[in-house]
């Protein structure tokens, strides 16, 4: 399962359209269809009901949305981990007695 596929799933769920999601993501409509077909096969459940040009989430699809959002958010947090000074910032203070300082230095 790829994060790209999960991101595609979330865009389709939000836009209710494979073609609009494809345009927004910069993919072809057929590439989006293939990604979702593979995701549905991998999970073993249908995620969307396709009725004409309209796309609706199935119960399985609605259940997957919060997990997909969490996965995307977790990956974004990991990608930004090293970019933040707040994570590893701060000062270190070392204390030593005068006698040890004279001995070591």
Secondary structure, 3 states (H helix, E strand, C coil): CCHHHHHHHHHHHHHCCHHHHHHHHCCCHHHHHHHHHHHHHHHCCCCEEEECCEEEECHHHHHHHHHHHHHHHHHHHHHHHCCCHHHHCCCCCCCCCHHHHHHHC
